């Protein structure tokens, strides 16, 4: 059955997370299993048995002991961990890809879109997620592969390491971004890449527990953004959904995004343009908003405001276009209003800002990338998997070409 033929208003997302960082983020989805956009279509995978056990323990602590939770977690690869080397993570995923596909099929009977999650500073997630996406898109020779998988849209969340993390993690992040964006032959890899920077998100703060770990703040923000993003595929005044998120950006060759959110905004105090501006102030990466090349806006309002003319589809679209003009943003995109059961008068706004200048983000890691690249050229190995000079050249060239295309 095609998406157009379906009678429900829900895109069926599945969450595929890899590595310890990705597992921490994905664990929070289990607290939202009543969400029909995701339900329990969640798989967490790792090369490290201790890390995957920790993930299951966190789930059991939050949700209670359940025999089924272990079905949503898998260990892959012949080595115990990837040692923060993305090439090892990719190698282990390659040797286990049939097992990975079987595990995905076991928890995902069908889906319209996958959200792949990895922290880009590590080895397992950063190595395996770009490879897994590439394998799906190129076609899989496996009896675990099913026809519905051919039409799945592949989005990815890539989380940049903290500024004070070691140079190896910064090097990994640059390589991970390039590999999420493009396959080795230079063609597009993920259909949509959502970027967040740990340090930048953690500095947003908010009303969180001051004694909590910064990762808790980061993970909660990422989940908030994703929840708002998929809410547009539910009950809406005008439909905007994952196909819209990927069609225009892919056509213009600008398919990296960052979320920007403002939540619990008082509709009796603020107008919608102000809400857009407050959201833009909370972009998940350092960026110049005016460099945005494609943009989407999702405004989630409580059911009690659904008939308010200030939050009609036309009013929101007009305000969004006005805000873009004020910001000097000449970018195609869409806006929509999503209806939710929530506190009366409280509005949530998500901006998805795409194709923006990546330099402010890359500046934080480029020196480390160049240093490690030079060491590899001199013959130094990183982990068990060697990274050939030509592979490093392709990684850098693919990223450079993507950035140059944006500048044209």
C-alpha positions in Angstrom: 0.0 0.0 0.0 1.4 3.4 -1.0 1.6 6.3 1.4 -1.1 8.0 -0.6 -3.4 5.1 -0.2 -3.1 4.8 3.5 -6.0 6.0 5.5 -4.2 7.0 8.7 -2.2 10.3 9.1 0.8 8.8 10.7 4.2 8.2 9.0 5.6 5.0 10.4 9.1 5.8 11.7 11.6 3.3 12.9 14.6 4.3 15.0 17.9 2.6 14.3 20.7 3.7 16.7 24.3 2.5 16.9 27.0 3.0 19.5 26.9 4.0 23.1 25.9 7.7 22.4 23.3 6.7 19.9 21.9 4.1 22.3 21.5 6.8 25.1 19.5 8.9 22.7 17.4 6.1 21.4 16.7 4.8 24.9 14.4 7.8 25.5 12.1 6.7 22.7 11.0 3.8 24.8 9.4 6.3 27.2 7.3 7.5 24.3 6.2 4.1 23.0 2.6 5.4 23.0 3.6 7.7 20.2 2.0 6.2 17.1 4.8 7.8 14.9 7.3 5.4 16.4 5.6 2.9 18.8 8.2 0.2 19.6 9.9 0.2 16.2 13.3 0.8 17.8 16.6 -1.1 17.5 19.8 -0.2 19.5 23.0 -1.9 18.3 26.6 -1.9 19.4 29.8 -3.7 19.0 30.5 -3.6 22.8 28.6 -6.1 25.0 29.0 -4.0 28.1 27.6 -0.9 26.4 24.6 -2.8 25.1 24.0 -4.3 28.5 24.1 -0.8 30.0 21.6 0.4 27.5 19.2 -2.5 28.4 19.7 -1.7 32.1 18.8 1.9 31.6 15.6 0.8 29.8 14.7 -1.6 32.6 15.3 1.1 35.2 13.0 3.5 33.4 10.3 1.1 32.2 10.6 -1.9 34.5 11.9 -5.3 33.8 10.6 -6.6 30.5 11.7 -9.8 28.7 11.0 -8.0 25.4 13.5 -5.1 25.8 16.4 -7.4 24.9 14.7 -8.0 21.5 15.4 -4.3 20.7 19.1 -4.5 21.3 21.8 -6.4 19.4 25.6 -6.9 19.4 27.4 -7.1 16.1 30.9 -7.7 14.9 33.7 -10.0 15.9 35.6 -7.5 18.0 34.7 -6.1 21.4 34.2 -2.5 20.5 35.5 -0.3 17.7 37.9 1.8 19.9 36.8 5.2 18.6 37.9 4.2 15.1 35.2 4.7 12.6 36.9 2.4 10.1 36.7 -0.4 12.6 33.0 0.3 13.2 32.4 0.2 9.5 34.3 -3.0 9.1 32.4 -4.7 11.8 29.1 -3.6 10.3 30.1 -4.9 6.9 30.9 -8.3 8.2 27.6 -8.4 10.2 25.2 -6.6 7.8 23.0 -9.7 7.2 22.6 -10.0 11.0 21.9 -6.3 11.3 19.1 -6.5 8.7 17.6 -9.5 10.4 17.5 -7.6 13.7 15.9 -4.6 12.1 13.3 -6.8 10.5 12.6 -8.4 13.8 11.5 -5.2 15.5 10.3 -3.3 12.4 7.6 -5.2 10.5 7.2 -2.3 8.2 8.1 1.4 8.1 8.0 4.5 5.9 11.1 6.1 7.2 14.2 5.2 9.3 15.8 7.7 11.7 19.4 6.5 12.1 21.2 7.9 15.2 24.9 8.1 15.9 27.2 10.3 17.8 29.9 11.4 15.4 32.8 11.4 17.7 32.9 7.6 18.2 33.8 4.5 16.3 30.8 2.1 16.4 27.9 4.4 15.5 30.0 6.7 13.4 31.3 3.8 11.4 28.3 1.6 11.1 25.4 4.1 10.5 26.7 5.7 7.2 27.6 2.2 6.0 24.2 0.8 6.9 22.3 3.6 5.1 24.5 3.2 2.0 23.9 -0.6 2.0 20.1 -0.1 2.2 20.1 2.4 -0.6 22.4 0.4 -2.9 20.3 -2.8 -2.4 20.9 -5.7 -0.1 21.5 -9.2 -1.2 20.0 -10.9 1.8 17.1 -13.2 2.5 16.3 -10.8 5.4 15.6 -8.0 3.0 11.9 -7.4 2.3 10.2 -5.4 -0.6 8.9 -2.6 1.7 12.5 -1.7 2.6 13.2 -0.5 -0.9 10.9 2.6 -0.4 12.1 3.6 3.0 13.4 7.1 3.4 16.7 7.3 5.4 17.1 10.2 7.7 20.0 10.5 10.2 20.8 12.3 13.4 24.5 13.0 13.7 25.7 14.5 17.0 29.0 16.5 17.0 31.4 15.9 19.9 31.9 18.3 22.8 34.5 21.0 22.1 36.8 19.6 24.8 36.7 16.0 23.6 40.0 14.6 22.3 41.3 15.3 18.7 40.5 11.7 17.6 36.8 12.4 18.2 37.0 15.7 16.3 38.6 13.8 13.4 35.9 11.2 13.5 33.2 13.8 13.4 34.5 15.4 10.1 34.7 11.9 8.6 31.3 11.0 9.8 29.6 14.1 8.4 31.2 13.5 5.0 30.2 9.8 5.0 26.6 10.6 6.0 26.3 13.1 3.3 27.9 11.2 0.5 28.8 7.7 -0.6 32.4 7.0 -1.7 31.4 7.7 -5.3 30.2 11.1 -4.4 26.5 10.5 -4.7 24.0 11.3 -2.0 23.9 9.0 1.0 21.3 9.8 3.7 18.2 11.4 2.4 18.3 13.9 5.2 21.1 14.6 7.8 20.1 16.3 11.0 23.0 17.8 12.9 23.4 18.8 16.6 26.5 19.9 18.4 26.8 18.7 22.0 28.4 21.8 23.4 25.9 24.1 21.6 22.8 22.2 22.7 24.1 21.8 26.3 24.6 25.6 26.6 20.9 26.1 25.9 20.3 25.0 29.5 16.7 25.7 30.4 14.9 24.5 33.5 16.8 21.2 33.7 18.2 19.7 36.9 21.4 21.7 37.5 23.0 18.5 38.9 22.1 16.5 35.8 24.7 15.5 33.2 24.9 17.7 30.1 24.2 14.6 27.9 20.7 14.5 29.5 20.0 18.0 28.3 21.3 17.2 24.8 19.3 14.0 24.5 16.1 15.6 25.7 16.5 18.4 23.2 17.1 16.0 20.4 14.0 14.0 21.3 11.9 17.2 21.5 13.0 18.2 18.1 12.3 14.8 16.6 8.9 14.6 18.2 8.0 18.0 16.8 9.3 16.9 13.4 7.2 13.8 13.2 4.1 15.5 14.6 3.6 17.1 11.3 2.8 13.7 9.9 0.0 13.2 12.3 -3.1 15.4 12.6 -2.5 18.6 10.8 -4.4 21.4 9.1 -2.2 20.9 6.0 0.0 17.9 5.5 3.8 18.2 5.6 5.8 15.1 6.1 9.0 13.2 5.5 8.7 13.1 1.8 8.5 16.9 1.8 11.5 17.1 4.0 13.7 15.3 1.5 12.3 16.1 -2.0 13.2 19.8 -2.4 16.5 19.7 -0.4 17.7 16.7 -2.5 16.8 18.5 -5.7 18.9 21.5 -4.8 21.7 19.4 -3.3 21.4 20.9 0.2 20.2 18.1 2.5 21.9 18.8 5.8 19.7 20.4 8.5 19.7 21.5 12.1 16.7 21.8 14.3 15.8 25.0 16.1 13.1 24.9 18.7 11.1 27.1 21.1 8.6 25.3 23.3 5.8 26.3 25.7 5.4 29.7 24.1 2.4 31.7 25.5 0.0 32.3 22.6 -1.6 35.1 24.5 1.7 37.0 24.8 3.8 36.3 21.7 2.9 36.5 18.0 4.0 33.7 15.7 6.9 35.7 14.1 8.4 36.2 17.5 8.1 32.5 18.1 10.0 31.8 14.9 12.8 34.2 16.0 13.0 32.6 19.5 13.3 29.2 17.8 16.1 30.4 15.5 18.0 31.5 18.6 18.0 27.9 19.7 19.6 26.3 16.6 21.3 23.0 17.5 24.6 24.0 15.9 26.6 27.2 15.6 25.4 28.8 12.4 24.5 32.0 10.5 20.7 31.6 10.0 20.8 33.9 7.0 22.8 31.3 5.1 19.9 28.8 5.2 19.0 27.5 1.7 15.9 25.5 2.6 13.6 25.8 5.6 10.6 24.1 7.2 8.4 25.3 10.1 6.2 23.1 12.3 3.9 24.9 14.7 2.3 22.6 17.2 -0.8 24.1 18.9 -3.2 22.6 21.5 -6.5 21.5 20.2 -8.2 24.5 21.9 -6.3 26.8 19.6 -6.9 24.9 16.4 -9.7 27.2 15.3 -7.9 30.4 16.2 -7.4 32.4 13.1 -3.9 33.5 14.3 -2.8 29.9 14.0 -4.5 28.9 10.8 -2.4 27.4 8.0 -2.5 30.7 6.0 -1.6 32.8 9.0 1.4 30.6 9.9 2.6 30.5 6.3 2.3 34.2 6.0 4.2 34.8 9.3 6.9 32.2 8.2 7.5 34.0 4.9 7.6 37.4 6.6 10.1 36.1 9.2 12.3 34.7 6.4 12.3 38.0 4.5 13.2 39.9 7.7 16.1 37.4 8.2 17.2 37.7 4.6 16.5 34.0 4.0 15.7 33.2 0.4 14.9 29.5 0.7 12.2 27.1 -0.5 10.3 25.1 2.1 7.0 24.7 3.8 5.2 25.4 7.0 2.3 23.6 8.7 0.2 23.5 11.9 0.2 20.4 14.0 -2.6 19.7 16.5 -1.9 18.1 19.9 -3.5 17.6 23.2 -1.6 19.9 25.5 -1.9 22.9 27.8 -4.2 25.5 26.4 -2.3 28.6 25.1 1.1 26.9 24.9 2.7 26.6 21.5 5.7 24.7 20.3 7.7 25.7 17.3 10.3 23.8 15.3 12.4 25.2 12.5 14.3 22.8 10.3 17.1 25.0 8.7 18.9 23.3 5.8 21.8 23.9 3.5 23.4 26.5 5.9 27.1 27.4 5.9 28.9 24.5 7.7 32.1 26.5 8.4 31.2 27.5 12.0 30.7 23.8 12.9 33.7 22.5 11.0 36.0 25.1 12.5 35.7 23.4 15.8 37.3 20.2 14.5 39.1 20.9 11.3 42.6 21.3 12.8 42.3 17.9 14.4 41.1 16.4 11.1 44.1 17.8 9.3 46.5 16.5 11.9 45.2 13.0 11.9 45.0 12.9 8.2 48.7 13.8 8.0 49.5 11.0 10.4 47.6 8.5 8.4 49.5 9.7 5.2 52.7 8.9 7.1 51.6 5.4 7.7 50.2 5.5 11.2 47.3 3.1 11.8 44.2 4.0 13.8 42.8 0.9 15.4 42.7 -2.5 13.7 41.4 -1.1 10.4 43.8 0.8 8.3 42.5 3.9 6.5 44.0 4.1 3.0 45.2 7.4 1.7 42.8 7.3 -1.2 39.9 6.7 1.2 40.8 9.7 3.2 41.1 11.7 0.0 37.6 10.7 -1.0 36.2 11.6 2.4 37.7 15.1 2.2 36.9 15.6 -1.4 33.3 14.6 -1.0 32.9 17.0 1.9 34.7 19.8 0.0 32.5 19.3 -3.1 29.3 19.3 -1.1 30.4 22.6 0.6 31.5 24.2 -2.7 28.1 23.3 -4.2 26.4 25.1 -1.4 28.5 28.2 -2.1 27.6 28.4 -5.8 
